[in-house]
Each structure stands twice: as C-alpha cells, then as structure tokens.
Amino acid sequence: MPQPVAYRADIRAARDWLNRYFDTQNKAVTSVLATLRELGESPVNIEVPDIAGTLEAVRHYKIARDAPAIEAPEPAPPAKPSSTGARVR
C-alpha cells in the first residue's frame, strides 16, 4: 500500500474512532476532528530515503565477517641476554 493511501486510511480510522467512542459535541473532540479533516485533505508527498549506500556497507561487512580469518604470523622469540648484559637477538 503506498504511503499516501495508508496515511489517509489512518486519518479516516482516527476520525472513525473519535466518532464512535468520544462525545462529538465536546469542543476538544470537535477540534481534533477538524484537524484530522484538514490533514486528510492536505496533499501528502512522502520521500523514501535512499538506503543503497547503507545496504552496500552491510553487504561488505557480511562478506568480511564471513571470510576465513587470516592468521597473524607468530611473534619473534624474546631476546636472550648475553654474558655482557647486553641483549642479543
């Protein structure tokens, strides 16, 4: 269902609820009904954001996450002290 159609259906549902469950002679209720009428008659233009960049980033993340891990080389052994006290590798 396109957003403007859903929007208008929600406005209509809100009006129906007010008419069914609230005192339509009450000033607050008549004010809300008038506002809903105005909203329902107003043009609706909803722009959906472009999420292509986000989807591409998620794809790259999943590929990197699922790729086999590359093992790091083993570290060099610690240096051994020499007889002079200087460290020798």
N, C-alpha and C positions, 0 to 999 in steps of 0.2 A: 504494500500500500504506500503510495507516495506520501511524503511528509505533509503537504498541504491538506490532503484528504484526511489523514489521521488527525491533524490539528483541528480541522473543522468538526470531525466526529467527536473529539474530546470536548470541544466547546459545547456542542449540542448535548453531550452526555451530562456535562456540568449543569447546563440550563434545565435539563430534564430532572435531575436530582433536586435542584432548588425548587422547582415547581411541585415536585412530588412530596418532599419531606420538610419544606420550610413554609412559613407564613409569607405568602407573596404580597400581603398588604403591609408588611414590615418595611420601613424605609431602608434599612441596611440591605435587605434581600432585594428590593426593587433596584437599589443602586448597583448591586452585583449583577443582577440580570441585565441592566442597561450596559454595564461594562462588557459583559460576555457578548451581548448583541453587537456592540461596536467591534470587539475583537473578531467575532465571526464574520463580519462584513469587511474587515480590513484585508488587503492583499497580503498574501504570505509568500515570501521568497526565501527558502532555506538553502544556503550554500553548504554543501557537504565538503569537509576539508579533504585535501589530497593527502593520503597516507602512504603513497607509493614509496617515499623515502624511508619511512618507518618500517614498512614491510620488507624492503630490501635489507635494512640493517638487521632485522630479526633473522632473515634467511642466512646472512653471513655469519651471524652469531651461532645459529644452529649448526652450520657446516663446520665452523671452528670447534664447537663444543663436541661434535660427534666424530671429529677426525682423530685418528690414533695419536696418542701423546708421543712426542719426540723426547727420548731420554737424554738428560744432560750428561756430558762426559764426567767421568769420576774425577774428583779433585786430586791434585798432586799430593803425594805423601808429605808429611811435615818434615821440615829440615832437621838434619841431625847435627847436634853440637860437635865441634871439633875439639881436639885436645888443647887448642889455644884459647878456647872460649868463644871463638867467632863461629857464627852459624855457617854451615856449608850445605849446599843443596846437592 
